[in-house]
Amino acid sequence: MPVRIALFALLLLLSACSKPLPEDKQMYAGEWQSQEMYLLILPDGTVAYKRLKNGGSTSVNGPLKEFNGNDFVVGIGPLSTTFEVSEPPHEVDGHWQMVVDGVRLTRSPD
């Protein structure tokens, strides 16, 4: 529970620097997960990401800078990361999914 509180505090701090999601990208908002990846995209443009891979983990927490087609860029200034979206959010059997950096994610229910 303390980790979620710390993450929430960090997200509030970063939200001051973020750009809100564009109207045509609102479906990206939500908590997306798979076994090896967690991605939180808030409507205000705040992004939190964690991925487990090859025995290690990578985390990115920051403001949304922009969308390039379906891909999106997160970070501040030159410190940014591009997330490649090969399948944008879409509904499959009543569940929202998208593929980011080659990983199929499912959005948690609201």
N, C-alpha and C positions, 0 to 999 in steps of 0.2 A: 504493500500500500504506500509506503514512503516514496517509492520510485515513481508511482503515478502522480503523487503530489508534486514532486520535483519536476517531472516532465511537464505537468500542467503549468507550473510557475515559469518554466523556461519558455513554453509556448506563448504565454501571455506577454513575456518580455519581447520575444521575437515578432509578435504580431504587430508591434508598432512600426516595423520596417517592411511589412509585406504588402503586396497588392492583392485586393480581393479577386476571387475567381471571376473571370468574364462570364457573362450570361450564358454563352454557348458551351461553357465548361463546368457548369454547376454539378453535373453528374459525377465529376471527379471527387467531390467532397465526400468524406466519410472515413471510416476506419477499415482498412483493407488488410487482409492477412493470408498467409499460407504457413506451412510448417517452418519455412526458413526465412520468411520476410514479414515485416510489419510496416505499414505505411498509413499515416494519419494525415489527411488533407482537410483543413478547416476552410469554411467559406471565406474567411478573411484573408486566406492565402498563406497561413502558417502551415509548415510541413515538418513532420517528424518521421524518420525512416530508420529501420534497423534490419540488417540482413546477416544471417549466419551462413558462412561458406568456408569450406576447407579448414575447419577447426578454429576459425576466427570469426570476428564480427566487425561489421562496418556500420557506423551510425552517421546520420546527417540530420541536423535540426536547423531550420532556417526559414527565411521568407521566400515565397514564390516570386521569382523575378519575371518570368514570362513563359508563354507557350510558343512552341515552334511546331505547328501542325498539331499532332496528338502528343508529342513529347513536351516535357516541362522542365524548366531550369529552376533550381533552388540554390540560394546562397546570397552572399553580400559581396559586391565588387568582383574582383578576380577569383575569389574563393567561392566557386559555384560548381554544381554537379548537374549534369543533364540526365534525366530519367527517360529512357527510350520506351515508348508505349507502342507495342506492335498490335495490340487489340485494345481500343478505347473501351470505356465502360459500356457494358451491354447486359441485358437480362438473359439468363439461361435457367429454365425450369424454376422461375420464381426467385432466383438469386442473382445479384449483380456481380459481374466478374470483369476483370481487365488483366492484360498481360503487360507487366512492367519489367524491363531488363531480363526478359525471357522467363519470368516466373508468373504463373497464373495465380491471381489474388481474388479473394471473395470478400465482398463488403459485408461487414457485420450489420445485423438488423439495427434500425434506429432505436 
